């Protein structure tokens, strides 16, 4: 390299290097151009693409436009009207600010830029356009265009074949554009967005004053009732934001999806900072923590989070595509988002409803309910088999075989020598006799059937008891200076343990003391348990099995979670394990007073809708669905 002199890079190469950082695919072009339109004050933005943006991307807006004498300057690298001083860089309030988007796009495509400026509310007499491609920039030519700006980008990556080769098929690239535009549309409900693909309208959202409505427009109307709105201000003295000669406080607003609609990936989590779509581990972790114990570990919540803070409290200039940010005090904003979501989820009714399909009356008067679409066929022969199916059934299943439940309940009533009520009675024909006698019906010593104002409730006794015990344990452990009551063993329980596992015992000692376990290494390959939580003894939990499982989790790293709230996450994991071991199991018979006490606890504890693992404790069959089946509506 010594014989190669230092030279200044050619302008085209500079722009193409910048394009390599910013323009990854057609969706990247759409992002940069739509952000420019929003910064220009547009109220209507139309995006038209062909072949997923591989052949054409056209973004049109009615914003402030670009004066004709500045049109060629707009394509110069690092030229912008959004940033002038270092002080402005420390408090970014615009979507874009680097001044390299148009130059980068033009260097790897064939671009036509058309604009007619509006200054102080008055449109210029005419507009102008220019064309650019690679290192060529044409002359500015007058054009009788409408106020606003139109940017056409054709043949993306035509002069960088390596990049073009890595583009996906048109439908795949269009999918990325659709998702990207949806995320941007959420930012500005006051702006109308239209997306066309190969001449066909694919997305259209109209301007609205409701931020919630814009989110639902993007997410889908079917999710409206499943999204819980939350909002919380930061009451700290330094949480004041000065904006446009107005003062407001830092705040978080958003929508938290019910646990029942959790998805397999985090794709449906929308994070925004001061109106900018971002990716951020701090906020992502806050969302996950808010749903801890409400959804299974392999599921991700559906959530929208808008965080508004002082622009000086965050650095948005840490990623070429402006997708990531760096908070000055991440714990503060993590706590604000977490508290707001937790409070809203605790206040909501999270019990999932089991929707019932309409009756099939095409075969006369016989009722035929189509089975749920599931890989496991639904047994239709006997109630015992159905209950076993119900035990395995995904709680999000949308169909419910009511007739099987009725047969099962009637069978239980017959076994208890309780007669069915007079059909003319006003109470539920199915459960009223048992409700009058003991308040609840136990089905196959696994499920409890009762009612509330909205309909029929079916409760998983193990899941509910597990949540009850977990919350009680958590309350006792988190009390200042409190530890769980323990019982000393007459003879220590000996657990086989390698040197590594013995070291883990030493590492976990503070945690073990909090939950009432006293253990220490003995010899080279064993650990002696001298004391064990009293309530686990009462539930016949074996100390050796429990400690072995605890060490398994520690060895697998499940008790060493790097996060903002590591201690809370680890404690949750251990208390969850304890509650699961001690809770009543499916198949355990319970006395009427025990059933009544368990259901009473359901109304007293937090997050009773789900067990600590995230599985539902209860599902609801609404009166509305029952009325449909009995043709009352």
Secondary structure, DSSP 4 states (H G I P E B T S, - for coil): -TTS---PPPHHHHHHHHHHHH-SSHHHHHHHHHHHHHHTT-SEEEEEEEGGGTSEEEEEE-S----GGGTTGGGSTT--SS--SHHHHTT--SS--SS-HHHHHHHTSEEEEEEE-EETTEE-S-EEEEEEETTEE---EEE-PPSEEEEEEESTTTT-HHHHHT---HHHHHHHHHHHHHHHHHH-TTSEEEEEETTEEEEEE---S-HHHHHHHHH-GGGGGGEEEEEEE--STT-EEEETTEEEE-EEEEEEE-GGG-BSSGGGEEEEETTEE-B-HHHHHHHHHHTTTTS-TT-B--EEEEEE--GGGEE--SSTTS-B-EESSHHHHHHHHHHHHHHHHHHS--PEE---PPP--TTTT---PPPP--SSPPP-S-HHHHHHHHHHS-TT-----HHHHHHHHHHHHHHTT-PPPPTT-SS-TTTHHHHHHHS-EEETTTEEEEEETTEEEEEEHHHHHHHHHHHHHHHHHHSTT----EEEEEEEEEEE--HHHHHHHHHHHHHHHHTT-EEEEETTTEEEEEEEEHHHHHTT--HHHHHHHHHHHHHTTTT---STTHHHHHHHHHHHHHHHHHSPPTT----HHHHHHHHHHHTTSTTTTB-TTS-BSEEEEEHHHHHHHTT--
